[in-house]
Amino acid sequence: MFKGDKMKRIAMSAAVAALAVAVGPQALAADLYEPIVEAAPVAPADPVYVEPAPATAGWYIRGDIGGRWSKFEGADYITYGPPPGTDILEGKLKGSFSLGGGVGVQVTDHFRTDLTADYWFKSDFNGSSSGGATVDVSSMSALLLLANAYVDVGTWHGITPYIGAGIGGAHVDWGTLTNTPPGAEHPGSKNWRFAAAVMAGASYCVTNNLKLDAGYRFAHVRSGRMFEQVGAEPGPGFDRSFNTHEVRAGLRYQFGGGSNGCREPEPVAYVPPAVEPVYK
């Protein structure tokens, strides 16, 4: 009897052991299972732009060189007869060069102002009195002083177009006027005159502080005394003003920090917002 009970217990123990072996891996796998985490899909978004540092209002200096062409509008001079009256001197001024500099303030990204001084190198003059009675030669140079204001339209790829205007004065220096015949020489006159100008051009950002500037300037110089009287010769003479066309190039260096209008908004890498994970 006891032997049979012992056999039953052994059989039951074996069955329990077999069941544990069969069920154990599945139970262990269930204990080790981890859910799969997937991020929720994110809709594409536009690039994020970072604005450049604002331009710092500050001083700048400039230097320019150019070529110029002046249109002589004629001159009137006194004659002593018979009968006394006036005559007209006609002619042309040859092209020449200009060299200048200035100091200014960049007030905002779109507005600046400066004071400039430009020396107009000598331009040769060739003309004649009305009717071609004489051949007349002289020369003209000038110092142009202007107070200017500019509107910088905007900056694209480092290029900033601008328009501007200036007002001031010109110290005009006429050389000796020689008549042939009779070979008389009239001393040239030196005097200050009213002057005004308009400009257009563009600058290019070499660095945040250094800009290359190229443009066109139209300047008008008022009429004034051109030459003096000598003995019984006709004179004095007064030119009727002249207009000057200039093509100029130069550099502007601005002191201070900030972008000074040189940089456009820059795209940066898109960073998606945080989202709740999705479990599977």
C-alpha positions as CSV (number, residue, x, y, z in Angstrom):
1,M,0.0,0.0,0.0
2,F,2.7,2.4,0.9
3,K,4.6,1.4,-2.1
4,G,1.7,2.3,-4.3
5,D,1.3,5.7,-2.7
6,K,5.0,6.3,-3.1
7,M,4.7,5.6,-6.8
8,K,1.8,8.0,-7.2
9,R,3.8,10.8,-5.5
10,I,6.8,10.1,-7.8
11,A,4.5,10.2,-10.9
12,M,2.9,13.4,-9.8
13,S,6.3,15.1,-9.2
14,A,7.4,14.1,-12.6
15,A,4.3,15.5,-14.2
16,V,4.7,18.8,-12.4
17,A,8.3,19.0,-13.5
18,A,7.4,18.3,-17.1
19,L,4.7,21.0,-17.0
20,A,7.2,23.5,-15.5
21,V,9.7,22.8,-18.3
22,A,7.0,23.2,-20.9
23,V,5.4,26.4,-19.5
24,G,8.6,28.1,-18.2
25,P,10.0,29.6,-21.5
26,Q,6.7,31.1,-22.4
27,A,6.3,32.6,-19.0
28,L,9.8,33.9,-19.1
29,A,9.3,35.4,-22.5
30,A,6.1,37.1,-21.3
31,D,8.1,38.6,-18.4
32,L,10.8,39.9,-20.8
33,Y,8.4,41.5,-23.4
34,E,8.9,45.2,-24.0
35,P,6.5,47.3,-26.1
36,I,7.7,48.8,-29.4
37,V,7.8,52.6,-29.3
38,E,7.3,54.6,-32.5
39,A,7.4,58.4,-32.7
40,A,4.2,60.0,-34.0
41,P,4.5,61.3,-37.6
42,V,5.4,65.0,-37.8
43,A,4.1,67.1,-40.7
44,P,6.8,69.0,-42.6
45,A,7.2,72.6,-41.7
46,D,8.7,75.7,-43.3
47,P,12.4,76.5,-42.6
48,V,13.0,78.6,-39.5
49,Y,14.8,81.9,-40.2
50,V,17.0,83.8,-37.8
51,E,17.1,87.6,-38.3
52,P,20.6,89.1,-38.4
53,A,21.7,91.5,-35.8
54,P,20.3,95.0,-36.5
55,A,22.5,97.6,-38.1
56,T,24.3,99.7,-35.6
57,A,24.1,103.5,-36.3
58,G,27.7,104.6,-36.6
59,W,30.3,106.6,-38.5
60,Y,31.9,105.6,-41.7
61,I,34.6,106.9,-43.9
62,R,34.8,106.7,-47.7
63,G,37.2,107.1,-50.6
64,D,36.2,107.4,-54.3
65,I,37.8,107.7,-57.7
66,G,36.0,108.4,-61.0
67,G,35.9,109.6,-64.5
68,R,33.9,112.7,-65.5
69,W,32.6,114.5,-68.5
70,S,31.3,118.1,-68.3
71,K,29.0,119.8,-70.8
72,F,29.9,123.5,-71.3
73,E,26.8,125.6,-71.7
74,G,28.5,128.5,-73.3
75,A,29.8,131.9,-72.0
76,D,28.9,135.5,-72.5
77,Y,31.6,138.2,-72.6
78,I,31.6,142.0,-73.1
79,T,32.8,143.6,-76.3
80,Y,33.6,147.3,-76.7
81,G,32.5,147.9,-80.2
82,P,31.9,149.4,-82.3
83,P,29.2,149.1,-81.2
84,P,29.7,147.9,-77.6
85,G,27.7,144.8,-76.6
86,T,28.2,141.2,-75.8
87,D,29.3,138.1,-77.6
88,I,29.1,134.3,-77.0
89,L,32.0,131.9,-76.4
90,E,31.2,128.3,-77.4
91,G,33.2,125.2,-76.8
92,K,33.7,121.9,-75.2
93,L,35.4,120.5,-72.0
94,K,37.3,117.3,-72.4
95,G,36.9,114.4,-69.9
96,S,39.0,114.0,-66.9
97,F,39.3,112.3,-63.5
98,S,38.0,112.9,-60.0
99,L,39.3,111.9,-56.6
100,G,37.4,112.3,-53.3
101,G,36.7,111.2,-49.8
102,G,34.2,111.8,-47.0
103,V,32.8,111.0,-43.6
104,G,29.2,109.9,-42.9
105,V,26.7,108.2,-40.6
106,Q,24.7,105.0,-41.3
107,V,21.6,106.0,-39.4
108,T,19.5,102.9,-40.2
109,D,19.7,100.0,-42.6
110,H,17.9,102.2,-45.1
111,F,19.2,105.7,-44.5
112,R,22.6,107.3,-44.3
113,T,24.2,110.8,-44.8
114,D,27.7,112.0,-45.4
115,L,29.9,115.0,-46.2
116,T,32.1,114.6,-49.3
117,A,34.9,116.5,-50.9
118,D,35.9,115.7,-54.5
119,Y,38.7,117.3,-56.6
120,W,38.0,117.5,-60.3
121,F,41.3,117.3,-62.1
122,K,42.0,119.7,-65.0
123,S,39.8,119.5,-68.1
124,D,41.0,121.1,-71.3
125,F,38.7,123.6,-72.9
126,N,38.6,124.3,-76.7
127,G,36.2,126.8,-78.1
128,S,35.6,129.8,-80.3
129,S,33.8,133.1,-80.3
130,S,30.5,133.3,-82.2
131,G,31.1,133.2,-85.9
132,G,34.5,131.5,-85.4
133,A,36.4,134.9,-85.2
134,T,38.9,133.5,-82.7
135,V,40.1,130.1,-81.4
136,D,40.1,130.0,-77.6
137,V,41.8,127.5,-75.3
138,S,41.7,127.2,-71.5
139,S,41.2,124.6,-68.8
140,M,39.0,124.1,-65.8
141,S,39.4,122.3,-62.4
142,A,37.2,122.4,-59.3
143,L,36.8,121.4,-55.7
144,L,33.3,120.1,-55.0
145,L,31.9,120.0,-51.5
146,L,28.5,118.4,-50.9
147,A,26.2,117.4,-48.0
148,N,24.5,114.2,-49.1
149,A,21.6,111.9,-48.1
150,Y,21.0,108.4,-49.4
151,V,18.2,105.8,-49.3
152,D,19.5,102.2,-49.3
153,V,16.7,100.3,-50.9
154,G,17.5,96.8,-49.5
155,T,20.1,94.1,-49.5
156,W,20.0,91.0,-51.7
157,H,22.9,88.6,-51.8
158,G,25.1,91.3,-50.3
159,I,24.2,93.9,-52.9
160,T,22.5,97.1,-51.8
161,P,21.1,99.5,-54.5
162,Y,20.7,103.1,-53.4
163,I,19.6,106.6,-54.6
164,G,20.8,109.9,-53.2
165,A,21.0,113.7,-53.5
166,G,23.4,116.4,-52.4
167,I,23.7,120.1,-52.1
168,G,26.7,122.4,-51.5
169,G,29.3,124.4,-53.4
170,A,32.0,124.2,-56.0
171,H,35.2,126.2,-56.1
172,V,35.8,126.6,-59.9
173,D,39.3,127.4,-61.1
174,W,39.5,128.5,-64.8
175,G,42.9,128.7,-66.4
176,T,44.2,131.4,-68.6
177,L,42.1,131.9,-71.8
178,T,44.2,132.4,-74.9
179,N,42.6,133.9,-78.1
180,T,44.1,133.2,-81.5
181,P,44.3,135.6,-83.2
182,P,45.3,138.1,-81.9
183,G,47.0,136.0,-79.3
184,A,45.7,137.8,-76.2
185,E,45.7,136.1,-72.8
186,H,42.9,136.6,-70.3
187,P,43.6,135.6,-66.7
188,G,41.1,132.9,-65.6
189,S,38.8,133.5,-62.7
190,K,38.5,131.5,-59.4
191,N,35.2,131.6,-57.5
192,W,32.8,129.7,-55.3
193,R,29.4,128.7,-56.9
194,F,26.3,126.8,-55.8
195,A,26.3,123.1,-56.8
196,A,23.8,120.2,-56.5
197,A,23.9,116.5,-57.4
198,V,21.9,113.4,-57.7
199,M,23.3,109.9,-57.5
200,A,22.4,106.2,-58.0
201,G,24.4,103.1,-57.6
202,A,24.9,100.0,-55.5
203,S,27.3,98.8,-52.8
204,Y,28.6,95.2,-52.2
205,C,29.4,93.8,-48.7
206,V,33.0,92.7,-48.7
207,T,32.7,92.3,-44.9
208,N,30.2,93.5,-42.3
209,N,32.2,96.7,-42.1
210,L,33.7,97.2,-45.6
211,K,31.6,97.9,-48.7
212,L,32.6,98.3,-52.3
213,D,30.6,101.2,-53.8
214,A,30.0,101.9,-57.5
215,G,27.6,104.4,-59.0
216,Y,26.8,107.4,-61.2
217,R,26.5,111.1,-60.2
218,F,25.1,114.0,-62.0
219,A,26.3,117.4,-60.8
220,H,25.1,120.9,-61.7
221,V,27.4,123.9,-61.1
222,R,25.9,127.4,-61.4
223,S,27.2,130.1,-63.7
224,G,30.0,132.4,-62.7
225,R,33.0,134.5,-63.8
226,M,35.2,132.7,-66.3
227,F,37.9,135.1,-67.3
228,E,39.0,138.7,-66.8
229,Q,39.4,141.7,-69.2
230,V,42.9,142.6,-70.5
231,G,43.5,146.1,-71.8
232,A,41.2,146.9,-74.6
233,E,40.4,143.3,-75.3
234,P,36.9,141.9,-74.8
235,G,36.0,140.8,-71.3
236,P,35.2,139.9,-68.6
237,G,33.5,136.6,-69.5
238,F,30.9,134.6,-67.6
239,D,30.1,130.9,-68.3
240,R,26.5,129.9,-68.2
241,S,27.0,126.9,-65.8
242,F,28.0,123.4,-66.7
243,N,26.7,119.9,-66.0
244,T,29.0,117.0,-65.1
245,H,28.4,113.3,-65.4
246,E,30.6,111.0,-63.3
247,V,31.1,107.3,-63.0
248,R,32.6,106.5,-59.6
249,A,33.9,103.6,-57.6
250,G,35.2,103.4,-54.1
251,L,35.2,101.9,-50.6
252,R,33.3,102.6,-47.5
253,Y,34.5,101.5,-44.1
254,Q,32.0,101.6,-41.2
255,F,33.0,101.6,-37.5
256,G,31.0,99.6,-35.0
257,G,29.3,96.2,-34.8
258,G,26.1,94.8,-36.0
259,S,25.3,93.6,-39.5
260,N,25.3,97.1,-40.9
261,G,22.7,96.0,-43.5
262,C,25.1,93.3,-45.0
263,R,23.4,90.1,-43.9
264,E,20.0,88.6,-45.0
265,P,17.9,86.3,-42.7
266,E,19.7,82.9,-42.5
267,P,17.9,79.5,-42.6
268,V,18.7,77.1,-39.7
269,A,18.0,73.4,-39.3
270,Y,14.4,72.6,-38.4
271,V,13.8,71.2,-34.9
272,P,10.4,69.4,-34.6
273,P,8.4,69.9,-31.4
274,A,8.3,67.2,-28.8
275,V,5.4,64.6,-29.2
276,E,4.0,61.8,-27.1
277,P,5.4,58.4,-28.1
278,V,3.0,55.8,-29.6
279,Y,3.3,52.3,-28.1
280,K,2.6,49.1,-30.2
